[in-house]
């Protein structure tokens, strides 16, 4: 073999090597080149960078074949169209198909009204809610109600404590007596409806209201019998007023030792000073 032939074979070999190295690069860049003209330019194929990506997508699509599909109603869909969707998703046939969970309510919490529950379930069914959604919404609503109820009771306890502190300061030793008088007056003369209003409004814990009722009850008793009822304890302010009356009346038995009622007047004055904290 001549040198020229060897050189020519070497040149041809180099050319062949260059051609073979370019082909794979072209295939990677445009794997759709070998596809039919009617599909290779389809927009959906632009998302796939290689035949492997297309194969993976096809496998995933095959998994969905045979599954029950629910069509999404369009803008002009009727109520019946949506009802079909809701029922296929799992909505019961009517409101009675919902089962409301039992929840432990705080002590004293009013029992759930049957009419409210029927209305709640009917609205849930109208909105296409699934049983699990209804249960979770109901539990959320009731927990909110329980929290508000507990907070309300807690605030009432605070108000009652503040009212007692205020009245004890104003009435002194007469607190228990006057509070009992007010309570008995309300229970005796007020209607259940009025008592309920007092409790709901919080006025039953208002110190001004309690003092007003106690004063009215005591004045009412004084109007029915002569003088102040025996053994009635006075507030410091009332005791000071009685002391001032006696001190201003020099004809009072308290000032005359020979008076038959002097001893009683002395005891009464002593009691007034004790009630006035003097």
C-alpha positions in Angstrom: 0.0 0.0 0.0 1.4 3.4 -1.0 1.7 6.3 1.3 -0.9 8.3 -0.7 -3.5 5.5 -0.2 -2.7 5.5 3.5 -3.2 9.2 3.8 -6.4 9.1 1.9 -7.8 6.3 4.2 -6.7 8.4 7.2 -8.6 11.4 5.8 -11.7 9.4 5.1 -11.5 7.9 8.6 -11.3 11.4 10.2 -14.3 12.6 8.1 -16.4 9.6 9.2 -15.5 10.2 12.8 -16.6 13.9 12.6 -20.0 12.9 11.1 -20.7 10.2 13.7 -20.0 12.5 16.6 -22.5 15.2 15.3 -25.5 12.8 15.0 -26.3 12.2 18.7 -26.1 15.9 19.4 -28.7 16.7 16.8 -31.0 13.9 18.1 -30.8 15.2 21.7 -31.7 18.7 20.6 -34.7 17.7 18.6 -36.1 14.3 19.5 -39.3 15.0 17.6 -37.6 15.1 14.3 -38.4 11.5 13.5 -42.1 11.9 14.4 -44.9 12.2 11.9 -45.5 15.7 10.6 -49.0 15.7 11.8 -48.0 15.4 15.5 -44.4 16.5 15.9 -45.3 20.2 16.1 -48.2 19.7 18.5 -48.0 22.3 21.4 -48.4 19.6 24.0 -45.1 18.0 23.1 -43.1 21.1 23.7 -43.2 20.4 27.5 -41.2 17.1 27.0 -37.4 17.3 26.6 -36.9 13.7 25.6 -38.8 10.5 24.7 -38.3 9.4 28.3 -40.3 12.3 29.6 -43.1 11.6 27.2 -43.1 7.9 28.3 -43.4 8.8 32.0 -46.3 11.1 31.3 -48.0 8.4 29.3 -47.7 5.9 32.2 -49.2 8.4 34.7 -52.0 9.1 32.3 -52.8 5.4 32.1 -53.2 5.2 35.8 -56.2 7.6 35.6 -58.0 5.6 32.9 -61.0 3.8 34.2 -61.5 6.1 37.3 -64.9 7.7 37.8 -64.7 11.3 36.7 -67.0 14.2 37.8 -67.5 16.9 35.2 -67.3 20.5 36.5 -70.4 22.4 35.7 -70.0 25.5 33.5 -71.2 29.1 34.1 -74.8 28.3 32.9 -75.1 25.2 35.0 -78.4 24.6 36.8 -79.1 23.7 40.4 -79.7 20.1 39.2 -76.3 20.1 37.6 -74.6 21.0 40.8 -76.8 18.7 42.8 -75.5 15.8 40.7 -71.9 16.9 41.5 -72.5 17.2 45.2 -74.2 13.8 45.4 -71.3 12.1 43.5 -68.9 13.8 45.9 -70.7 12.3 48.9 -73.4 14.7 50.0 -76.3 12.8 51.6 -79.7 12.7 49.9 -81.3 14.9 52.5 -80.5 16.8 55.7 -81.3 13.8 57.8 -78.3 12.1 56.3 -76.0 14.2 58.4 -74.9 12.9 61.8 -74.0 15.7 64.2 -71.2 14.8 66.7 -71.8 14.9 70.4 -69.8 17.5 72.3 -69.4 18.0 76.0 -70.9 21.3 76.9 -69.9 23.4 80.0 -72.1 23.1 83.1 -75.2 25.3 82.7 -74.9 25.6 78.9 -78.4 25.7 77.4 -79.4 22.5 75.5 -79.2 22.7 71.7 -82.4 23.7 70.1 -83.8 21.0 67.7 -85.2 23.6 65.4 -81.8 25.2 65.1 -80.2 21.9 64.3 -82.8 21.1 61.6 -82.2 24.5 60.0 -78.4 24.1 60.2 -78.5 20.7 58.5 -80.9 21.9 55.9 -78.7 24.9 55.0 -75.6 22.6 54.9 -77.4 20.3 52.4 -78.5 23.3 50.3 -74.9 24.4 50.1 -73.7 21.0 49.0 -71.6 20.3 52.1 -70.1 16.9 52.7 -70.7 15.1 56.0 -67.1 15.7 57.2 -67.3 19.4 56.4 -70.6 19.7 58.3 -69.1 17.9 61.3 -66.0 20.1 61.4 -68.0 23.3 61.0 -70.4 22.3 63.7 -67.5 21.4 66.1 -65.9 24.8 65.4 -69.1 26.7 65.9 -70.0 24.9 69.2 -66.4 25.4 70.6 -66.7 29.1 69.8 -70.0 29.1 71.7 -68.6 27.2 74.7 -65.6 29.6 74.9 -67.9 32.7 74.8 -70.1 31.1 77.5 -67.2 30.4 79.8 -65.8 33.9 79.2 -69.2 35.4 80.0 -69.5 33.4 83.2 -66.0 34.4 84.2 -66.7 38.1 83.7 -69.9 37.7 85.8 -67.9 36.2 88.6 -65.5 39.2 88.4 -68.5 41.6 88.4 -70.1 39.9 91.4 -66.9 40.1 93.3 -66.5 43.8 92.5 -70.1 44.5 93.5 -69.7 42.7 96.8 -66.5 44.6 97.6 -68.3 47.9 96.8 -71.4 47.1 98.9 -69.4 45.7 101.9 -67.5 49.0 102.0 -70.8 51.0 101.8 -72.9 48.8 104.1 -70.3 47.6 106.6 -71.8 45.1 109.0 -75.2 45.5 107.3 -74.0 43.9 104.1 -75.3 40.4 104.7 -78.6 41.7 106.0 -79.1 44.3 103.2 -78.1 41.9 100.4 -80.5 39.3 101.8 -83.3 41.9 101.9 -82.6 42.8 98.2 -82.5 39.2 97.1 -85.7 38.3 99.0 -87.5 41.4 97.5 -86.6 40.4 94.0 -87.6 36.8 94.5 -90.9 37.8 96.1 -92.1 40.7 93.9 -90.2 40.3 90.5 -91.6 38.1 87.8 -89.4 35.3 86.4 -89.1 37.3 83.1 -87.8 40.3 85.0 -85.4 38.2 87.0 -84.1 36.7 83.7 -83.6 40.2 82.3 -81.6 41.2 85.3 -79.3 38.2 85.0 -78.8 38.5 81.2 -78.1 42.2 81.4 -75.7 41.7 84.3 -77.7 44.2 86.4 -78.1 41.6 89.2 -74.4 42.2 89.9 -74.6 46.0 89.7 -74.0 47.5 93.1 -76.2 50.5 92.4 -79.1 48.3 91.4 -78.7 46.0 94.5 -78.5 49.0 96.8 -81.6 50.6 95.2 -83.6 47.4 95.6 -82.5 47.0 99.2 -83.4 50.6 100.1 -86.8 50.2 98.4 -87.5 47.0 100.3 -86.5 48.5 103.7 -88.6 51.7 103.1 -91.5 49.5 102.1 -91.2 47.6 105.4 -91.0 50.9 107.3 -94.2 52.1 105.6 -96.0 49.0 106.7 -95.0 49.0 110.4 -94.2 51.9 112.7 -90.5 52.8 112.9 -87.6 50.7 111.7 -88.0 46.9 112.1 -86.4 45.5 115.3 -82.9 44.3 114.9 -82.3 45.9 111.5 -78.6 46.6 111.0 -77.8 50.0 109.5 -75.0 51.0 107.1 -72.3 53.3 108.4 -73.9 56.2 106.6 -77.4 55.4 108.1 -75.9 54.9 111.6 -74.2 58.3 111.4 -77.5 59.9 110.4 -79.3 58.4 113.3 -76.5 59.5 115.7 -76.8 63.0 114.4 -80.6 63.0 114.9 -80.2 61.9 118.5 -77.4 64.4 119.2 -79.6 67.2 117.8 -82.6 66.2 119.8 -81.9 67.1 123.5 -85.4 65.8 124.4 -84.4 62.3 123.4 -84.3 59.8 126.2 -80.6 59.3 125.6 -79.9 62.7 127.3 -82.1 62.0 130.3 -80.9 59.4 132.8 -84.2 59.4 134.7 -86.2 58.7 131.5 -87.7 55.1 131.5 -86.2 54.5 128.0 -82.8 55.9 128.8 -81.2 52.5 129.2 -82.6 51.4 125.9 -81.5 54.6 124.2 -78.0 54.1 125.6 -77.8 50.6 124.1 -79.2 51.9 120.8 -76.6 54.7 120.7 -73.8 52.1 121.4 -75.1 49.9 118.6 -75.2 52.9 116.3 -71.6 53.8 117.0 -70.6 50.2 116.3 -72.4 50.1 113.0 -70.8 53.5 112.1 -67.4 52.0 113.0 -66.8 54.8 115.5 
